[in-house]
Amino acid sequence: MLLTILMNLMSMKKNTKRIIIIVGPTAIGKTALSIDIAKSLNTEIISCDSRQFYKELLIGAAPPSSKELATVKHHFIQHLSVNNDYNAGAFELDTIEKIEELHKTKDTIVIVGGSGLYVNAICKGFDKMPEIPLDIRESLNEEFSKKGISWLQEKVKEIDPVFFENCDTKNPQRLLRALEVYKTTGERFSSFKSETTKKRPFEIVKIGLSTDRKVLYKRINTRVDKMLENGLLEEVESLIPFQHKNALKTVGYKEIFAFYNNECTLEKAVENIKQNTRRFAKRQLTWFRKDEKTKWFEPHQLDEIKRFIGV
């Protein structure tokens, strides 16, 4: 009887630590909500937006403003250079260590971002992946630059149909990763992935933000226009020497690179950014809606969200 009571007390103590994860499509208002909640809980924020890791991407990645960063302490924002190789596996190790550190003084930590793979790194964890030699990575990137996404899709479908069936086939970075692993080890990328979810020593609460598609698309278009006003062209121009880096093969940068490389007009580049961002937002929603544990709200439902998390 005494042993049962002690075990129950230990379980209760374990569950006093939690993380609140805020997900949703780009431009939906995740940053503002995360700061509001973090201030209410007197806690800190961990970003799992893979584009906002890079200190050179101050406009196109839409990171929190300097004022927002000063309001609440953030982690994993602008802490890397585009020259750094970084992936979800490394992020898992770094983030779990940071969560453990913060939980020593904070009962709750707010985590925010639109990168589904990086959210999974925190919640589920990954199997250990092989290190990829630089020459293999550069060779595949060069071949992809010449032959395009259709070639990449066909190669991955051929070598690893299981992974291809379950991945975002329009995301070149995911497809390149599968090819890198195969070229390095001779094994399929899917063979390194288990279905086992790692047990975490904290409670996970997931909040999703969504709204009417027309409203979201208008927000996206407005954000792109604002980025251009704030100097997106100049930012991308300064990064032309690094356009081959994985961190820059992303929406908002690759389209402007195409303009500077005389592959399209500026008007067409801006149109492509808006269109590709809308498509990206749709894929984000598809990914996050697969998780039945996520509780969904409209961005304006602040009071309802706070009641849900007990603030």
C-alpha positions as CSV (number, residue, x, y, z in Angstrom):
1,M,0.0,0.0,0.0
2,L,2.8,2.4,1.0
3,L,4.7,1.5,-2.2
4,T,1.6,2.4,-4.3
5,I,1.2,5.8,-2.7
6,L,4.9,6.6,-3.2
7,M,4.7,5.6,-6.9
8,N,1.6,7.8,-7.3
9,L,3.4,10.7,-5.7
10,M,6.4,10.3,-8.0
11,S,4.1,10.2,-11.0
12,M,2.3,13.4,-9.9
13,K,5.6,15.1,-9.3
14,K,6.8,14.1,-12.8
15,N,3.7,15.5,-14.5
16,T,4.2,18.9,-12.9
17,K,6.5,19.8,-15.8
18,R,5.1,20.5,-19.2
19,I,5.6,22.1,-22.5
20,I,3.0,24.0,-24.5
21,I,3.5,23.7,-28.2
22,I,1.9,26.2,-30.6
23,V,1.7,25.1,-34.2
24,G,-0.1,26.3,-37.4
25,P,0.6,27.7,-40.8
26,T,2.9,30.7,-41.5
27,A,1.5,34.2,-40.9
28,I,-1.3,32.9,-38.6
29,G,-0.1,34.7,-35.5
30,K,1.9,32.1,-33.6
31,T,4.5,34.5,-32.5
32,A,2.1,37.0,-30.9
33,L,0.2,34.2,-29.1
34,S,3.4,32.5,-27.8
35,I,4.7,35.8,-26.3
36,D,1.3,36.5,-24.6
37,I,1.2,33.0,-23.1
38,A,4.9,33.1,-22.0
39,K,4.4,36.5,-20.3
40,S,1.3,35.1,-18.5
41,L,3.3,32.1,-17.3
42,N,6.5,34.0,-16.6
43,T,8.4,31.6,-18.7
44,E,10.6,31.4,-21.8
45,I,10.1,30.4,-25.5
46,I,11.8,27.8,-27.6
47,S,11.5,28.2,-31.4
48,C,11.2,25.2,-33.6
49,D,11.0,27.2,-36.9
50,S,13.9,25.8,-38.9
51,R,14.1,29.0,-41.0
52,Q,14.5,31.3,-38.0
53,F,17.6,29.5,-36.7
54,Y,19.7,31.5,-39.1
55,K,21.1,34.9,-38.2
56,E,21.3,36.1,-41.8
57,L,17.6,35.6,-42.5
58,L,16.3,38.7,-40.7
59,I,13.4,39.5,-43.1
60,G,12.5,36.6,-45.3
61,A,12.2,34.1,-42.4
62,A,9.8,36.5,-40.5
63,P,11.6,36.0,-37.1
64,P,10.3,37.8,-34.0
65,S,11.2,41.5,-34.0
66,S,13.9,42.9,-31.7
67,K,11.1,44.3,-29.5
68,E,9.4,40.9,-29.3
69,L,12.7,39.2,-28.5
70,A,13.3,41.7,-25.7
71,T,9.9,41.1,-24.2
72,V,10.3,37.4,-23.6
73,K,13.6,35.3,-23.7
74,H,13.8,33.2,-26.8
75,H,16.0,30.2,-27.6
76,F,17.1,28.8,-31.0
77,I,16.4,32.1,-32.8
78,Q,19.2,33.4,-35.1
79,H,21.8,31.2,-33.3
80,L,23.3,29.7,-36.5
81,S,24.8,30.8,-39.7
82,V,23.7,29.6,-43.2
83,N,27.1,28.0,-43.4
84,N,26.2,25.7,-40.5
85,D,24.9,22.2,-41.3
86,Y,22.0,21.6,-38.9
87,N,19.1,19.1,-39.0
88,A,16.2,17.8,-36.9
89,G,18.3,15.1,-35.2
90,A,20.8,17.7,-33.8
91,F,17.8,20.0,-32.9
92,E,16.3,17.1,-30.8
93,L,19.4,16.7,-28.8
94,D,19.9,20.5,-28.3
95,T,16.3,21.2,-27.4
96,I,15.8,18.3,-25.0
97,E,18.9,19.5,-23.1
98,K,17.5,23.1,-23.1
99,I,14.1,21.9,-21.9
100,E,15.7,20.0,-19.0
101,E,17.7,23.1,-18.1
102,L,14.7,25.4,-18.1
103,H,12.5,23.0,-16.2
104,K,14.8,23.4,-13.2
105,T,13.3,26.8,-12.7
106,K,10.1,26.8,-14.9
107,D,7.2,24.4,-14.6
108,T,6.0,25.3,-18.2
109,I,7.9,26.2,-21.3
110,V,6.3,27.6,-24.5
111,I,7.5,26.1,-27.8
112,V,6.4,27.7,-31.1
113,G,7.0,27.1,-34.8
114,G,5.7,25.8,-38.1
115,S,8.3,23.2,-38.9
116,G,6.5,19.9,-38.3
117,L,9.6,17.7,-38.5
118,Y,11.2,19.8,-35.7
119,V,8.0,19.6,-33.6
120,N,8.2,15.8,-33.9
121,A,11.9,15.9,-32.9
122,I,10.7,17.3,-29.5
123,C,7.6,15.2,-29.1
124,K,8.7,11.8,-30.5
125,G,12.4,11.9,-31.1
126,F,14.4,10.4,-34.0
127,D,16.6,7.4,-34.5
128,K,20.3,8.2,-34.8
129,M,21.2,9.1,-38.4
130,P,24.5,8.6,-40.2
131,E,26.9,11.5,-40.7
132,I,26.9,12.6,-44.4
133,P,30.2,13.3,-46.1
134,L,30.4,16.8,-47.5
135,D,31.4,15.6,-51.0
136,I,28.2,13.5,-51.2
137,R,26.0,16.4,-50.0
138,E,27.6,18.9,-52.4
139,S,27.4,16.4,-55.4
140,L,23.7,15.7,-54.8
141,N,22.9,19.4,-54.4
142,E,24.7,20.2,-57.7
143,E,22.9,17.4,-59.5
144,F,19.5,18.6,-58.1
145,S,20.3,22.2,-59.3
146,K,20.8,20.9,-62.8
147,K,18.0,18.3,-63.1
148,G,15.3,19.7,-60.8
149,I,12.6,18.4,-58.5
150,S,11.2,15.8,-60.9
151,W,14.5,14.0,-61.1
152,L,14.8,14.1,-57.3
153,Q,11.4,12.7,-56.8
154,E,12.0,9.8,-59.2
155,K,15.3,8.9,-57.6
156,V,13.8,8.7,-54.1
157,K,10.8,6.8,-55.3
158,E,13.1,4.3,-56.9
159,I,15.4,3.7,-54.0
160,D,13.0,4.1,-51.1
161,P,9.3,3.8,-52.0
162,V,8.3,3.5,-48.4
163,F,9.7,6.9,-47.5
164,F,8.5,8.4,-50.7
165,E,4.9,7.3,-50.0
166,N,4.9,9.1,-46.6
167,C,7.0,12.2,-47.1
168,D,6.3,15.7,-48.5
169,T,7.4,15.0,-52.1
170,K,7.5,18.7,-52.9
171,N,10.1,19.4,-50.2
172,P,13.6,19.0,-51.9
173,Q,15.5,19.1,-48.5
174,R,13.6,16.0,-47.3
175,L,14.2,14.2,-50.6
176,L,17.8,15.1,-50.7
177,R,18.2,13.8,-47.1
178,A,16.9,10.4,-48.2
179,L,19.3,10.3,-51.1
180,E,22.3,11.4,-48.9
181,V,21.6,8.6,-46.5
182,Y,21.3,6.0,-49.3
183,K,24.5,7.2,-51.0
184,T,26.4,7.2,-47.7
185,T,25.3,3.8,-46.3
186,G,23.6,1.9,-49.1
187,E,20.6,1.6,-46.8
188,R,17.1,3.1,-47.3
189,F,16.3,6.2,-45.2
190,S,13.1,4.5,-44.0
191,S,15.2,1.7,-42.5
192,F,16.6,4.2,-40.0
193,K,13.2,5.3,-38.8
194,S,11.3,3.4,-36.1
195,E,7.7,3.9,-35.1
196,T,8.7,4.0,-31.4
197,T,8.0,7.3,-29.7
198,K,10.6,8.3,-27.1
199,K,9.2,8.8,-23.6
200,R,9.6,12.4,-22.4
201,P,9.7,13.4,-18.7
202,F,7.1,16.2,-19.2
203,E,3.5,16.7,-20.3
204,I,3.0,17.9,-23.8
205,V,0.1,20.2,-24.6
206,K,-0.5,21.1,-28.3
207,I,-2.4,24.1,-29.5
208,G,-3.1,24.7,-33.2
209,L,-4.0,28.0,-34.9
210,S,-6.2,28.0,-38.0
211,T,-8.6,30.3,-39.7
212,D,-10.6,30.7,-43.0
213,R,-8.4,30.1,-46.0
214,K,-9.2,33.4,-47.6
215,V,-8.2,35.3,-44.4
216,L,-5.0,33.3,-44.1
217,Y,-4.0,33.9,-47.7
218,K,-4.6,37.6,-47.4
219,R,-2.4,37.7,-44.3
220,I,0.3,35.9,-46.3
221,N,0.1,38.3,-49.2
222,T,0.3,41.3,-46.9
223,R,3.3,39.8,-45.1
224,V,5.2,39.3,-48.3
225,D,4.5,42.9,-49.4
226,K,5.7,44.1,-45.9
227,M,8.9,42.0,-46.3
228,L,9.6,43.7,-49.6
229,E,9.1,47.1,-48.0
230,N,11.5,46.2,-45.2
231,G,14.3,45.3,-47.6
232,L,13.9,41.6,-48.7
233,L,15.5,42.3,-52.0
234,E,18.6,43.7,-50.4
235,E,18.8,40.9,-47.9
236,V,18.6,38.2,-50.6
237,E,21.1,40.1,-52.8
238,S,23.6,40.0,-49.9
239,L,23.2,36.2,-49.7
240,I,23.8,35.4,-53.4
241,P,27.2,33.9,-52.7
242,F,25.5,31.4,-50.4
243,Q,22.4,30.5,-52.5
244,H,23.6,26.9,-52.8
245,K,23.3,26.4,-49.1
246,N,20.4,24.2,-47.8
247,A,19.2,27.0,-45.5
248,L,18.5,29.2,-48.4
249,K,16.6,26.8,-50.6
250,T,13.4,28.0,-49.1
251,V,10.4,30.1,-49.9
252,G,11.1,33.8,-50.1
253,Y,14.7,33.3,-51.0
254,K,14.8,30.9,-53.9
255,E,12.3,33.0,-55.9
256,I,14.4,36.2,-55.5
257,F,17.5,34.3,-56.4
258,A,15.8,33.3,-59.6
259,F,15.2,37.0,-60.3
260,Y,18.8,37.9,-59.7
261,N,19.9,35.0,-61.9
262,N,17.8,36.5,-64.7
263,E,15.4,33.5,-64.7
264,C,12.3,35.6,-64.2
265,T,11.0,39.2,-63.7
266,L,10.8,40.7,-60.2
267,E,7.0,40.8,-60.6
268,K,7.0,37.1,-61.3
269,A,9.3,36.4,-58.4
270,V,7.0,38.2,-56.0
271,E,4.0,36.4,-57.4
272,N,5.9,33.1,-56.9
273,I,6.7,33.9,-53.3
274,K,3.1,34.5,-52.5
275,Q,1.9,31.4,-54.3
276,N,4.6,29.1,-52.8
277,T,4.0,30.5,-49.3
278,R,0.3,29.7,-49.7
279,R,1.1,26.2,-50.8
280,F,3.5,25.9,-47.9
281,A,0.8,27.0,-45.4
282,K,-1.5,24.4,-46.9
283,R,1.1,21.6,-46.4
284,Q,1.7,22.8,-42.8
285,L,-2.0,22.5,-42.0
286,T,-2.2,19.0,-43.5
287,W,0.8,17.9,-41.5
288,F,-0.4,19.3,-38.1
289,R,-4.0,18.2,-38.5
290,K,-2.8,14.5,-38.6
291,D,-2.1,14.8,-34.9
292,E,-5.4,14.2,-33.1
293,K,-3.9,15.5,-29.8
294,T,-3.7,19.0,-31.1
295,K,-6.5,21.4,-29.9
296,W,-7.4,23.9,-32.6
297,F,-8.4,27.5,-32.1
298,E,-8.9,30.7,-34.2
299,P,-6.1,33.2,-33.6
300,H,-8.5,35.7,-31.9
301,Q,-9.6,33.1,-29.3
302,L,-7.1,34.1,-26.7
303,D,-9.3,33.8,-23.7
304,E,-10.4,30.3,-24.8
305,I,-6.8,29.3,-25.3
306,K,-5.8,30.5,-21.9
307,R,-8.6,28.6,-20.2
308,F,-7.6,25.5,-22.1
309,I,-4.0,25.6,-20.8
310,G,-5.0,26.8,-17.3
311,V,-3.7,30.4,-17.4
